[in-house]
Amino acid sequence: MTATASNSAFSISPGSTLIDTSCTGCNALNTHAAPIHQFTATLTGGGAAPVTWSVSGGDPASGPGRINDRGQYTPPGYLSSDRVEVLVTATLKSQPSLRATSLLTLTPGFLQPLTPENAALGSNGSVTVTGYLAEAGGTSQIHFALANSASGDTGGEGTLTATTCQRSRRAFTSCSVTYSAPPSVSGTGVTYVVATLPGSSAKIETALLLNSPGVSSSPAAHQGSLAAPILLGSSGGNNNDFDEKGSNIVDCCSGTLGALVQDASGRQYLLSNNHVLARSDQATVGDTIVQPGLIDNNCTPNGDGTGTVPVAALTAWLPLRSAQTNVDAAIAQVASHTVDPAGNILELGVRQPDGSLGAAPPGISSSGGKGENATLQLRVAKSGRTTGLTCGSVSAIDLDVAVDYYRDCAETRPYFSKIFTNQIAVSGDRFGDAGDSGSLIVDAADAEPIGLFFAGGIDASGVSHGIANPAPDVLNALGTQMAGDTSFSFVGATDHAVSCLSYGNSTIASAQERVLNDAESSRQQAALAAGRALVNPSFGILGIAPGKSNDQPGSASLIVYVDENLAPVVPAAIEGVRTVVIPATARAVALGSAPSMATAAGVPPLTASAMASALAAKHQIARKLMQQNPAFFAVGVGQSLDNPREAALVIYVDRQHIPAPLPSTLNGIRTRYVFMDRLHVTRSYAAGFPTPHHCMPHAVSGSPDSDGLFKPHSLDFP
């Protein structure tokens, strides 16, 4: 197959290109931040050429992919060989005999994150890590290596076995490797199993938390079929949560059965999100809720085959489209003997003799089963379908946040974009991912419910951000906005601590690793003189040094060393350059041994007056900011990472459309920016080979193309 990228009238670009089915190597994003390969046609004399786009060739089983009238190409969901060629053709509309072509070479990409995405191990512990390729047949193989960072390919502790792969023309290729922890683990740290593909720059990884207490934890226990009565924190969802194309099921989605609640009469219900149990308002009362969810049963509904068990019937949900609702929640009355009546949640309990974590109910003795209010920096835990038991910290409260909902699993048919208010943000490496929607977030100190996880993503630093409805608000909304006007409470037991599994938080480390561009370095140098003029030890300002901002990664800062006993007032910016405030001694500054990074460790909670000022500023500007520029999709109140003694307006920014400039303060309050893709709900999405659907018709929406097995909605997480 050959290509000719130009003729006498116009040319197209790019020319010959190598990409994979996951669009690694693609050069653009569409309006939903999904990767595409953008082609353009340009007239010889300049300007856009009016052309018709088409594709040909491709894979004999999955075809050539598709290209729209804007020249945006999307690869097929899988291949049946290691490498195929696609011819992209542009035909001049005014003279169809004039054509230009580009040759695309496609290779298989990853279908989903590695399984498991994360796990905890003690000394001599082992776990099998599996990756899936978008290939049925062929000879491609995943390469696994140990690393001491998610982006690296060297270092790390422990050993890997040889890779084994399973191949078939009727199933996607899977490759596995077994990791073994070292015989001795002296502390707690993360080692990564990194997977790469031949002919692709794609790289995915599993994070392994090696720990000296010997705790062993894997999300696999949350994803499989559980014996009745089932435990919470497990895979589940609506039995109708799939998309069809013709008579074939082409994809499905599910989430987490988060907790057990009961009404005033003692009737018990599963609690999860509307978008998990009620399919984002598309469901019908009485729909069957199954465990595990369809994504963990090859998209096979109950009634079409084995593998899932009906555990509840959908009872009610809070409509997303209603202006009176402010939570994403639904309940399903449990069937007899199907759900643990004590409300036990997987891995929420204590370490067992074999290193595993036992199940336990949430704590309810402090709040009477009504849940606690979140506070900044509160250590929290959640038990979810995809990442299992993980811990993080509350990073923002009183969050206004816009979340996008879709009518279908593949997110091709937008339903509604809703702005929630007074929400909770939690951050931490590996805290959550697609499929964890519906998880109950609890206070790690006493297991009291804090929130219901419903949306999230991964920022540009690789840190997970989870958004939760406050737990008391969820119960209040269920009680006051549903028929019957009853009261609900969490089913649980005496408060107890949770064995937190924390993969850390790389926000500050990532910000400090970034290299400043020339413009930022120049701004910094220009501001140094003004900064040094402020040095006055008698007033508590001990010195100035160049640095990098943690509140706005990629931006320069001036480090201001202060004597905290004198508590000097430091401006948020000097000559437009952010300040990073670090307590030190005059001797340490003089000797050059003062720390170079701010830390919240040991810093007391923000004062009531500081919080009140920040909350007032947020209420004044949040909605206006989000309306004026949709790149700002969430605003809340948190703690500054440049000066942890001050509050900050935490502003979530669409990293594909970052406005310039970004102010260092708003209404006198420091700003802290989180750069990530727009938030959407975090149920998991899967697609496999199209399979005939033989049972009674289900209510489904849309008929999207298959897009890859177990492919999660990007939260970047991610």
C-alpha positions as CSV (number, residue, x, y, z in Angstrom):
1,M,0.0,0.0,0.0
2,T,1.5,3.4,-1.0
3,A,0.4,6.9,-0.3
4,T,0.8,10.3,-2.1
5,A,0.3,13.1,0.4
6,S,0.1,16.0,-2.2
7,N,-1.0,16.9,-5.7
8,S,-1.2,20.0,-7.8
9,A,-4.1,21.5,-5.8
10,F,-3.6,20.5,-2.1
11,S,-1.7,18.4,0.4
12,I,-2.6,16.5,3.6
13,S,-0.7,16.1,6.8
14,P,0.5,14.2,8.6
15,G,2.1,11.8,6.2
16,S,3.0,8.2,7.1
17,T,2.4,7.6,10.8
18,L,2.7,4.8,13.3
19,I,0.0,4.7,16.1
20,D,-1.6,2.0,18.1
21,T,-5.3,1.1,18.7
22,S,-5.3,3.0,22.0
23,C,-4.2,6.1,20.0
24,T,-0.8,6.3,21.6
25,G,1.1,8.5,19.2
26,C,-2.1,10.3,18.1
27,N,-1.7,14.0,17.8
28,A,-4.9,15.5,19.1
29,L,-8.0,15.2,21.4
30,N,-11.6,15.6,20.5
31,T,-14.2,17.6,22.4
32,H,-14.5,14.9,25.0
33,A,-10.7,14.7,25.6
34,A,-10.5,11.4,23.8
35,P,-7.4,10.8,21.7
36,I,-7.7,11.1,18.0
37,H,-5.4,11.5,15.0
38,Q,-6.0,14.8,13.3
39,F,-5.5,15.1,9.6
40,T,-5.6,18.5,7.8
41,A,-5.9,19.3,4.1
42,T,-4.2,22.6,2.8
43,L,-4.5,24.2,-0.6
44,T,-1.3,24.8,-2.5
45,G,-1.8,28.5,-2.3
46,G,-2.7,28.4,1.4
47,G,-5.9,27.9,3.4
48,A,-8.0,24.9,4.2
49,A,-8.9,22.6,1.4
50,P,-12.5,21.5,1.2
51,V,-12.2,17.8,1.0
52,T,-14.1,14.6,1.8
53,W,-12.3,12.2,4.1
54,S,-12.4,8.4,3.9
55,V,-10.4,5.4,5.1
56,S,-9.7,2.0,3.5
57,G,-7.7,-1.1,4.2
58,G,-7.2,-1.9,7.8
59,D,-7.8,-5.1,9.7
60,P,-9.9,-7.9,8.0
61,A,-11.9,-8.4,11.3
62,S,-12.2,-4.9,12.8
63,G,-11.9,-2.7,9.7
64,P,-9.9,0.5,9.1
65,G,-11.4,2.6,11.9
66,R,-13.3,5.7,11.2
67,I,-12.7,9.3,10.1
68,N,-15.2,12.2,10.4
69,D,-15.7,15.2,8.1
70,R,-13.3,17.2,10.2
71,G,-10.4,14.8,9.5
72,Q,-10.5,13.3,13.0
73,Y,-9.4,9.6,12.8
74,T,-10.2,7.0,15.5
75,P,-8.5,3.6,15.2
76,P,-10.5,0.3,15.4
77,G,-11.0,-1.2,18.8
78,Y,-8.7,-4.2,18.2
79,L,-6.6,-6.0,15.5
80,S,-6.3,-9.6,14.5
81,S,-2.6,-9.3,13.6
82,D,0.5,-7.5,14.8
83,R,0.5,-4.7,12.3
84,V,-2.0,-3.4,9.7
85,E,-2.0,-0.5,7.2
86,V,-4.8,2.0,6.7
87,L,-5.0,4.4,3.8
88,V,-6.4,7.8,4.6
89,T,-7.8,9.6,1.6
90,A,-8.8,13.2,1.1
91,T,-10.9,13.9,-2.1
92,L,-11.3,17.5,-3.3
93,K,-15.0,18.3,-3.3
94,S,-14.9,20.5,-6.3
95,Q,-12.7,18.1,-8.4
96,P,-13.1,14.5,-7.1
97,S,-10.4,13.3,-9.4
98,L,-7.8,15.1,-7.2
99,R,-6.9,13.0,-4.2
100,A,-4.2,12.9,-1.6
101,T,-3.4,10.0,0.7
102,S,-1.6,9.2,3.9
103,L,-0.5,5.8,5.2
104,L,-1.2,4.9,8.8
105,T,0.4,1.8,10.3
106,L,-1.5,0.4,13.3
107,T,-0.3,-1.8,16.0
108,P,-2.2,-3.3,19.0
109,G,-2.4,-1.1,22.1
110,F,-3.4,-1.7,25.7
111,L,-7.0,-2.4,26.3
112,Q,-7.1,-1.4,29.9
113,P,-4.9,-0.7,32.9
114,L,-2.9,-3.6,34.3
115,T,-4.8,-5.9,36.6
116,P,-4.5,-5.2,39.4
117,E,-3.7,-1.5,39.2
118,N,-2.3,-1.6,42.7
119,A,-1.7,-4.1,45.5
120,A,0.0,-4.2,48.9
121,L,2.5,-6.9,49.9
122,G,4.7,-7.9,52.7
123,S,8.1,-9.7,52.6
124,N,8.0,-12.7,50.2
125,G,4.5,-11.8,49.1
126,S,3.6,-12.3,45.4
127,V,1.0,-11.1,43.0
128,T,0.3,-11.9,39.3
129,V,0.0,-8.9,37.1
130,T,-1.9,-9.2,33.8
131,G,-2.1,-6.9,30.8
132,Y,-4.5,-7.1,27.9
133,L,-3.7,-6.3,24.3
134,A,-6.2,-5.1,21.7
135,E,-5.3,-8.1,19.6
136,A,-7.1,-11.4,18.8
137,G,-4.5,-13.7,17.4
138,G,-1.1,-12.4,16.3
139,T,2.2,-12.7,18.1
140,S,2.5,-9.4,20.0
141,Q,3.8,-9.6,23.6
142,I,3.9,-7.2,26.5
143,H,7.2,-6.4,28.1
144,F,7.3,-6.2,31.9
145,A,10.0,-4.5,34.0
146,L,10.5,-3.3,37.6
147,A,11.0,0.4,38.2
148,N,11.2,2.8,41.2
149,S,8.8,5.3,39.5
150,A,5.7,5.1,37.4
151,S,7.5,6.6,34.4
152,G,10.7,4.7,34.8
153,D,12.0,1.4,33.6
154,T,14.8,0.6,36.1
155,G,15.1,0.1,39.8
156,G,12.4,-1.3,42.0
157,E,12.6,-4.1,44.6
158,G,11.7,-7.7,44.1
159,T,11.7,-10.1,41.1
160,L,9.6,-11.0,38.1
161,T,9.0,-14.3,36.5
162,A,9.1,-14.9,32.7
163,T,6.1,-13.5,30.8
164,T,3.4,-15.9,29.6
165,C,0.8,-15.0,27.1
166,Q,-2.6,-16.4,26.1
167,R,-3.6,-15.9,22.5
168,S,-6.7,-16.8,20.6
169,R,-8.6,-15.5,17.6
170,R,-11.8,-15.5,19.7
171,A,-10.3,-13.6,22.7
172,F,-8.0,-10.7,23.4
173,T,-4.4,-11.5,24.0
174,S,-3.4,-11.4,27.7
175,C,0.1,-11.5,29.1
176,S,1.0,-12.1,32.7
177,V,4.0,-12.0,35.0
178,T,4.3,-12.9,38.7
179,Y,6.0,-10.5,41.0
180,S,7.7,-11.6,44.2
181,A,8.6,-9.2,47.0
182,P,12.0,-9.4,48.6
183,P,12.6,-11.6,51.6
184,S,12.9,-8.6,53.8
185,V,10.9,-5.3,53.7
186,S,12.2,-2.8,56.2
187,G,9.8,0.0,55.7
188,T,7.0,1.2,53.4
189,G,7.5,2.2,49.8
190,V,6.2,1.7,46.3
191,T,7.7,-0.4,43.5
192,Y,6.2,-0.4,40.0
193,V,5.7,-3.2,37.5
194,V,5.8,-1.3,34.2
195,A,4.4,-2.7,30.9
196,T,5.4,-1.6,27.4
197,L,4.6,-2.7,23.9
198,P,6.7,-3.2,20.8
199,G,6.3,-0.4,18.3
200,S,4.4,1.8,20.7
201,S,5.3,4.5,23.2
202,A,2.4,3.3,25.5
203,K,3.4,2.6,29.1
204,I,1.2,1.5,32.0
205,E,2.0,0.3,35.4
206,T,0.9,-1.5,38.6
207,A,1.9,0.2,41.9
208,L,3.0,-2.3,44.6
209,L,3.0,-1.0,48.2
210,L,5.7,-3.0,50.0
211,N,5.2,-2.7,53.7
212,S,7.0,-4.1,56.8
213,P,3.7,-4.9,58.7
214,G,3.1,-7.6,56.1
215,V,-0.3,-6.3,55.0
216,S,-1.5,-8.1,51.8
217,S,-4.2,-6.5,49.8
218,S,-5.4,-6.8,46.2
219,P,-8.4,-5.3,44.4
220,A,-9.0,-8.7,42.8
221,A,-11.1,-9.6,45.9
222,H,-13.4,-6.8,45.1
223,Q,-14.0,-7.7,41.5
224,G,-15.0,-11.4,41.5
225,S,-18.2,-13.2,42.4
226,L,-18.8,-13.3,46.1
227,A,-20.6,-16.0,48.1
228,A,-23.9,-14.9,49.7
229,P,-24.4,-12.9,51.7
230,I,-22.1,-10.6,49.8
231,L,-19.9,-8.0,51.3
232,L,-19.9,-4.4,50.3
233,G,-17.1,-2.5,48.5
234,S,-17.5,-5.1,45.7
235,S,-18.2,-4.9,42.0
236,G,-21.9,-4.5,41.1
237,G,-24.4,-2.5,39.1
238,N,-27.6,-2.5,37.0
239,N,-28.1,-5.7,35.0
240,N,-29.2,-3.5,32.0
241,D,-26.1,-1.3,32.0
242,F,-24.8,-2.2,28.6
243,D,-24.9,-0.8,25.0
244,E,-26.1,-2.8,22.0
245,K,-25.4,-2.6,18.3
246,G,-28.0,-4.6,16.5
247,S,-28.5,-7.8,18.5
248,N,-25.0,-7.6,20.0
249,I,-23.9,-6.3,23.3
250,V,-20.8,-4.3,22.5
251,D,-19.9,-2.8,25.9
252,C,-21.0,-2.5,29.5
253,C,-20.3,-0.6,32.6
254,S,-20.5,-1.1,36.4
255,G,-19.3,0.4,39.7
256,T,-19.2,-0.4,43.4
257,L,-21.9,-1.5,45.8
258,G,-20.7,0.9,48.4
259,A,-22.7,0.5,51.7
260,L,-25.8,-0.7,53.4
261,V,-28.4,1.8,54.7
262,Q,-31.8,1.2,56.4
263,D,-34.9,3.3,56.7
264,A,-36.9,4.0,59.8
265,S,-38.7,0.7,59.6
266,G,-35.5,-1.3,59.4
267,R,-35.7,-2.2,55.7
268,Q,-32.2,-2.5,54.2
269,Y,-31.0,-1.1,50.9
270,L,-27.8,-1.1,48.9
271,L,-26.4,2.4,48.5
272,S,-24.4,3.5,45.5
273,N,-24.5,6.2,42.8
274,N,-27.4,7.0,40.5
275,H,-25.1,6.4,37.6
276,V,-24.1,3.0,38.9
277,L,-27.5,1.6,40.0
278,A,-29.9,3.8,37.9
279,R,-27.9,4.3,34.8
280,S,-27.9,8.1,35.1
281,D,-31.7,8.4,35.3
282,Q,-32.2,5.8,32.4
283,A,-33.3,2.9,34.6
284,T,-36.7,1.6,35.7
285,V,-37.8,0.9,39.3
286,G,-37.4,-2.8,40.0
287,D,-34.4,-3.2,37.7
288,T,-32.1,-6.1,38.9
289,I,-28.9,-5.1,40.7
290,V,-26.2,-7.8,40.2
291,Q,-22.9,-8.8,41.8
292,P,-20.4,-8.7,40.3
293,G,-21.0,-6.0,37.8
294,L,-21.2,-6.8,34.1
295,I,-17.7,-5.6,33.4
296,D,-16.4,-8.4,35.6
297,N,-18.6,-11.0,33.8
298,N,-17.6,-10.4,30.2
299,C,-20.6,-8.1,29.7
300,T,-22.9,-11.0,30.1
301,P,-26.2,-10.0,31.9
302,N,-27.9,-12.2,34.4
303,G,-30.3,-14.3,32.4
304,D,-28.0,-14.5,29.4
305,G,-25.5,-16.6,31.2
306,T,-23.9,-17.5,34.5
307,G,-21.5,-15.5,36.6
308,T,-23.7,-12.8,38.3
309,V,-26.2,-13.1,41.1
310,P,-29.2,-10.8,41.6
311,V,-28.8,-9.1,45.0
312,A,-31.3,-6.3,45.1
313,A,-34.0,-4.5,43.2
314,L,-33.7,-0.8,42.2
315,T,-35.9,1.2,44.6
316,A,-35.3,4.9,44.0
317,W,-32.8,7.4,42.9
318,L,-32.3,11.2,43.1
319,P,-32.8,12.5,39.5
320,L,-29.7,14.2,38.1
321,R,-31.7,16.6,36.0
322,S,-33.6,18.0,39.0
323,A,-32.5,21.4,40.2
324,Q,-33.5,20.2,43.7
325,T,-30.9,17.4,43.9
326,N,-27.3,17.8,44.9
327,V,-26.1,14.2,45.2
328,D,-25.5,11.3,42.8
329,A,-27.2,8.5,44.8
330,A,-29.6,5.6,44.4
331,I,-30.8,2.8,46.6
332,A,-31.9,-0.8,45.9
333,Q,-33.8,-2.9,48.4
334,V,-31.8,-6.1,49.2
335,A,-33.2,-9.5,48.4
336,S,-33.5,-12.0,51.2
337,H,-30.2,-13.5,52.4
338,T,-28.2,-11.9,49.5
339,V,-26.3,-9.1,51.3
340,D,-24.5,-9.2,54.6
341,P,-27.1,-7.6,57.0
342,A,-24.3,-6.2,59.2
343,G,-23.1,-4.0,56.4
344,N,-19.5,-5.4,56.4
345,I,-17.2,-3.8,53.8
346,L,-14.3,-5.6,52.2
347,E,-10.9,-4.9,53.8
348,L,-12.2,-2.3,56.2
349,G,-11.2,-4.4,59.2
350,V,-8.0,-5.4,60.9
351,R,-5.1,-7.4,59.6
352,Q,-5.6,-11.2,59.7
353,P,-2.9,-13.8,60.6
354,D,-2.2,-14.4,56.9
355,G,-1.7,-10.7,56.2
356,S,-5.0,-10.0,54.5
357,L,-7.4,-7.4,55.8
358,G,-10.7,-8.6,57.3
359,A,-14.1,-7.1,56.4
360,A,-15.8,-4.7,58.8
361,P,-18.8,-2.4,58.8
362,P,-18.4,1.4,58.9
363,G,-18.4,3.1,62.3
364,I,-21.7,4.6,63.4
365,S,-21.4,5.0,67.2
366,S,-20.2,8.7,67.1
367,S,-22.8,9.9,64.6
368,G,-25.7,7.6,65.2
369,G,-25.4,6.3,61.7
370,K,-25.7,9.7,60.1
371,G,-22.1,10.2,59.0
372,E,-19.5,12.9,59.8
373,N,-18.6,16.2,58.2
374,A,-15.3,16.3,56.4
375,T,-12.5,18.6,57.4
376,L,-9.4,19.6,55.5
377,Q,-6.5,17.2,55.6
378,L,-8.7,14.5,57.2
379,R,-7.2,11.1,56.6
380,V,-9.9,9.0,54.8
381,A,-10.2,5.5,53.3
382,K,-12.4,3.9,50.7
383,S,-13.0,0.3,49.6
384,G,-13.9,0.1,45.9
385,R,-14.2,-2.3,43.0
386,T,-11.1,-1.2,41.0
387,T,-8.4,0.0,43.5
388,G,-9.6,-1.9,46.6
389,L,-8.8,-0.3,49.9
390,T,-6.9,2.9,49.6
391,C,-6.4,6.0,51.6
392,G,-6.0,9.7,50.9
393,S,-6.6,13.1,52.5
394,V,-9.4,15.6,52.1
395,S,-7.9,18.3,49.8
396,A,-10.9,20.6,49.3
397,I,-14.3,21.2,50.9
398,D,-17.3,23.3,49.9
399,L,-16.5,22.3,46.3
400,D,-18.6,23.5,43.4
401,V,-18.0,21.0,40.6
402,A,-19.3,20.4,37.1
403,V,-19.6,16.7,36.2
404,D,-20.6,15.3,32.8
405,Y,-23.1,12.4,32.4
406,Y,-23.8,10.2,29.4
407,R,-26.7,8.0,28.3
408,D,-24.4,5.2,27.2
409,C,-21.4,3.3,28.6
410,A,-19.1,4.4,25.8
411,E,-19.8,8.1,26.5
412,T,-20.8,8.8,22.9
413,R,-24.3,10.3,23.8
414,P,-24.1,13.2,26.3
415,Y,-27.0,13.3,28.8
416,F,-26.4,16.2,31.2
417,S,-23.7,18.3,32.8
418,K,-24.6,19.0,36.4
419,I,-23.0,21.4,38.8
420,F,-22.9,20.1,42.4
421,T,-22.2,22.3,45.4
422,N,-20.7,21.8,48.8
423,Q,-18.8,18.6,47.7
424,I,-15.7,17.0,49.1
425,A,-12.4,16.4,47.2
426,V,-9.9,13.7,48.2
427,S,-6.5,13.3,46.7
428,G,-3.7,10.8,46.9
429,D,-1.7,8.5,44.6
430,R,-3.9,5.5,43.5
431,F,-6.8,6.7,45.7
432,G,-9.4,5.8,43.1
433,D,-10.2,5.0,39.5
434,A,-13.0,4.1,37.1
435,G,-15.2,1.5,38.7
436,D,-14.8,2.9,42.3
437,S,-18.0,4.9,41.9
438,G,-20.3,4.3,44.7
439,S,-17.6,3.5,47.3
440,L,-18.2,4.7,50.8
441,I,-15.4,7.1,52.0
442,V,-14.8,6.9,55.7
443,D,-12.7,8.6,58.3
444,A,-9.6,6.4,58.7
445,A,-9.5,7.1,62.4
446,D,-13.0,5.8,63.3
447,A,-14.5,4.4,60.0
448,E,-17.4,6.9,60.3
449,P,-18.9,7.6,56.8
450,I,-17.7,10.9,55.3
451,G,-18.8,10.7,51.7
452,L,-20.1,8.8,48.6
453,F,-17.4,8.6,45.9
454,F,-19.0,9.5,42.5
455,A,-16.5,11.3,40.2
456,G,-12.8,11.7,39.7
457,G,-9.7,11.8,37.6
458,I,-5.9,11.9,37.6
459,D,-4.1,15.2,37.4
460,A,-1.1,16.1,35.3
461,S,1.2,15.0,38.2
462,G,-0.4,11.5,38.2
463,V,-2.3,12.1,41.5
464,S,-5.8,10.8,41.8
465,H,-8.6,13.2,42.8
466,G,-11.9,11.8,44.0
467,I,-15.1,13.8,44.4
468,A,-17.6,12.7,47.0
469,N,-21.1,13.8,48.1
470,P,-21.0,14.5,51.8
471,A,-22.5,11.4,53.7
472,P,-24.9,13.4,55.8
473,D,-26.2,15.1,52.7
474,V,-26.8,11.8,50.9
475,L,-28.9,10.5,53.8
476,N,-30.8,13.7,54.1
477,A,-31.6,13.8,50.4
478,L,-32.8,10.2,50.4
479,G,-35.0,11.0,53.3
480,T,-36.5,14.3,52.2
481,Q,-36.7,14.0,48.4
482,M,-38.0,10.5,48.0
483,A,-41.6,9.3,48.3
484,G,-42.5,8.5,51.9
485,D,-40.4,11.2,53.5
486,T,-38.6,8.6,55.8
487,S,-35.2,8.8,57.4
488,F,-32.2,6.7,56.5
489,S,-29.1,5.7,58.4
490,F,-25.9,3.7,57.7
491,V,-25.8,0.1,58.9
492,G,-22.7,-0.3,60.9
493,A,-21.1,-0.9,64.3
494,T,-18.9,0.6,66.9
495,D,-16.3,3.1,65.6
496,H,-12.9,1.5,64.7
497,A,-9.7,2.5,62.9
498,V,-9.0,1.5,59.3
499,S,-5.7,-0.1,58.3
500,C,-4.8,2.6,55.9
501,L,-3.0,1.7,52.7
502,S,-1.4,4.9,51.4
503,Y,0.5,5.0,48.1
504,G,1.6,8.6,49.0
505,N,0.9,11.9,47.3
506,S,3.3,13.0,44.6
507,T,1.8,16.5,44.1
508,I,4.7,18.4,45.7
509,A,7.5,16.1,44.4
510,S,6.1,16.3,40.9
511,A,5.9,20.1,41.0
512,Q,9.5,20.3,42.2
513,E,10.7,17.9,39.4
514,R,9.3,20.1,36.6
515,V,11.8,22.2,34.7
516,L,10.9,25.9,34.4
517,N,10.7,27.3,30.9
518,D,12.7,30.3,29.9
519,A,9.9,32.8,30.4
520,E,9.3,31.6,34.0
521,S,13.0,31.7,34.8
522,S,13.2,35.2,33.5
523,R,10.3,36.3,35.6
524,Q,11.9,34.8,38.6
525,Q,15.2,36.5,38.1
526,A,13.5,39.8,37.6
527,A,11.6,39.5,40.9
528,L,14.6,38.4,43.0
529,A,15.8,41.9,43.6
530,A,12.4,43.0,44.9
531,G,12.3,39.9,47.1
532,R,15.7,40.5,48.6
533,A,14.7,44.0,49.5
534,L,12.1,42.5,51.9
535,V,14.7,40.6,53.9
536,N,14.7,41.9,57.5
537,P,15.5,39.3,60.3
538,S,14.1,41.6,63.0
539,F,10.7,41.4,61.3
540,G,11.1,37.6,60.8
541,I,12.0,37.5,57.0
542,L,15.3,35.7,57.0
543,G,16.1,35.2,53.3
544,I,15.0,34.8,49.7
545,A,15.9,32.1,47.2
546,P,14.6,31.0,43.8
547,G,12.2,28.1,43.8
548,K,9.2,26.4,42.2
549,S,5.5,26.8,43.1
550,N,3.5,23.8,44.4
551,D,0.2,25.7,44.0
552,Q,0.7,26.2,40.3
553,P,3.0,23.4,39.0
554,G,5.3,24.7,36.3
555,S,5.5,28.2,37.7
556,A,8.4,30.0,39.3
557,S,8.4,31.1,42.9
558,L,10.5,32.9,45.4
559,I,11.2,31.0,48.5
560,V,10.8,33.2,51.6
561,Y,12.5,31.9,54.7
562,V,10.7,33.1,57.9
563,D,11.1,33.0,61.6
564,E,7.8,31.4,62.6
565,N,8.1,32.7,66.1
566,L,7.7,36.2,64.7
567,A,4.9,35.2,62.2
568,P,5.7,37.8,59.5
569,V,3.1,38.6,56.9
570,V,4.4,37.4,53.5
571,P,2.7,38.5,50.3
572,A,1.3,35.8,48.0
573,A,3.4,37.1,45.2
574,I,6.3,39.5,44.6
575,E,6.5,41.2,41.3
576,G,3.9,38.7,40.0
577,V,6.0,35.7,41.1
578,R,4.4,33.4,43.7
579,T,6.0,33.1,47.1
580,V,6.7,29.8,48.9
581,V,6.9,30.4,52.7
582,I,9.2,28.1,54.6
583,P,10.0,28.3,58.4
584,A,13.7,28.2,59.1
585,T,16.4,29.6,61.4
586,A,18.8,32.4,60.6
587,R,21.7,29.9,61.0
588,A,20.2,27.4,58.5
589,V,19.6,30.2,56.0
590,A,23.2,31.5,56.4
591,L,24.7,28.0,56.0
592,G,22.5,27.1,53.1
593,S,20.9,24.2,54.9
594,A,17.4,25.5,55.1
595,P,14.7,23.2,53.4
596,S,13.8,24.0,49.8
597,M,10.2,22.7,49.9
598,A,7.2,23.7,52.0
599,T,5.4,21.0,53.9
600,A,2.1,20.8,55.8
601,A,3.6,18.3,58.3
602,G,3.3,19.6,61.8
603,V,1.3,22.6,60.7
604,P,-1.8,23.2,62.8
605,P,-5.2,23.3,61.1
606,L,-6.2,26.5,59.5
607,T,-7.7,29.0,61.8
608,A,-11.5,29.6,61.8
609,S,-10.9,33.1,60.6
610,A,-8.7,31.9,57.7
611,M,-11.3,29.4,56.7
612,A,-14.2,31.9,56.9
613,S,-12.3,34.4,54.7
614,A,-11.6,31.7,52.1
615,L,-15.1,30.4,52.1
616,A,-16.5,33.9,51.7
617,A,-14.2,34.5,48.8
618,K,-15.1,31.2,47.2
619,H,-18.8,31.9,47.4
620,Q,-18.3,35.3,45.7
621,I,-16.3,34.1,42.8
622,A,-16.8,30.3,42.2
623,R,-19.9,30.4,40.0
624,K,-18.9,33.5,38.1
625,L,-15.5,32.0,37.4
626,M,-17.0,28.7,36.1
627,Q,-19.5,30.6,33.9
628,Q,-17.0,33.0,32.4
629,N,-14.6,30.2,31.4
630,P,-15.6,26.5,31.2
631,A,-11.9,25.6,31.5
632,F,-12.5,26.2,35.3
633,F,-14.8,23.2,36.2
634,A,-14.5,23.1,40.0
635,V,-13.7,25.6,42.8
636,G,-13.4,24.8,46.5
637,V,-11.5,25.7,49.6
638,G,-8.3,23.9,50.6
639,Q,-4.8,24.5,52.0
640,S,-2.1,26.3,50.1
641,L,0.9,24.1,49.3
642,D,3.1,27.1,49.0
643,N,2.2,28.4,52.4
644,P,0.4,25.7,54.4
645,R,-0.5,28.2,57.1
646,E,-2.9,29.9,54.6
647,A,-6.1,28.8,53.0
648,A,-6.3,28.6,49.2
649,L,-9.0,28.6,46.6
650,V,-8.5,25.2,44.9
651,I,-9.4,25.6,41.2
652,Y,-9.6,22.6,38.9
653,V,-8.5,23.6,35.3
654,D,-9.1,21.7,32.1
655,R,-5.5,20.9,31.1
656,Q,-6.4,21.0,27.4
657,H,-7.5,24.6,27.7
658,I,-5.4,26.3,30.3
659,P,-6.2,30.1,30.4
660,A,-3.4,32.6,30.7
661,P,-2.6,34.3,32.9
662,L,-3.7,32.4,36.1
663,P,-3.8,34.8,39.0
664,S,-1.9,34.0,42.2
665,T,-4.7,35.3,44.4
666,L,-8.5,36.0,44.0
667,N,-10.3,38.3,46.4
668,G,-7.1,38.3,48.5
669,I,-6.9,34.5,48.9
670,R,-4.1,32.4,47.5
671,T,-5.0,30.2,44.5
672,R,-4.0,26.6,44.0
673,Y,-4.5,25.0,40.6
674,V,-5.1,21.3,39.7
675,F,-4.6,20.6,36.0
676,M,-6.5,17.6,34.7
677,D,-9.2,16.5,32.3
678,R,-12.8,17.5,33.0
679,L,-14.4,15.4,35.6
680,H,-16.9,12.7,34.7
681,V,-18.4,9.8,36.6
682,T,-16.2,6.9,37.6
683,R,-17.9,3.7,36.7
684,S,-15.9,1.3,34.7
685,Y,-16.5,0.7,31.1
686,A,-15.7,-2.5,29.2
687,A,-16.1,-3.9,25.7
688,G,-15.3,-7.2,24.3
689,F,-16.1,-9.2,21.2
690,P,-19.7,-8.5,20.2
691,T,-21.8,-11.2,21.7
692,P,-25.4,-12.1,20.7
693,H,-28.0,-11.0,23.2
694,H,-30.7,-13.8,23.4
695,C,-32.8,-12.8,26.4
696,M,-35.7,-10.4,26.6
697,P,-34.9,-6.9,25.3
698,H,-33.5,-4.4,27.7
699,A,-33.8,-0.7,27.8
700,V,-30.5,0.6,26.4
701,S,-29.3,3.8,24.9
702,G,-27.3,4.2,21.7
703,S,-25.2,1.8,19.7
704,P,-21.5,2.9,19.9
705,D,-18.7,1.0,18.3
706,S,-16.7,-1.4,20.4
707,D,-13.7,0.5,21.9
708,G,-11.7,-1.9,23.9
709,L,-12.1,-4.5,26.7
710,F,-12.4,-3.1,30.2
711,K,-11.3,0.4,29.0
712,P,-12.0,2.7,32.0
713,H,-13.2,6.3,31.5
714,S,-10.1,8.3,31.8
715,L,-9.6,9.9,35.2
716,D,-6.9,12.0,33.7
717,F,-7.5,9.7,36.2
718,P,-6.3,9.0,36.4
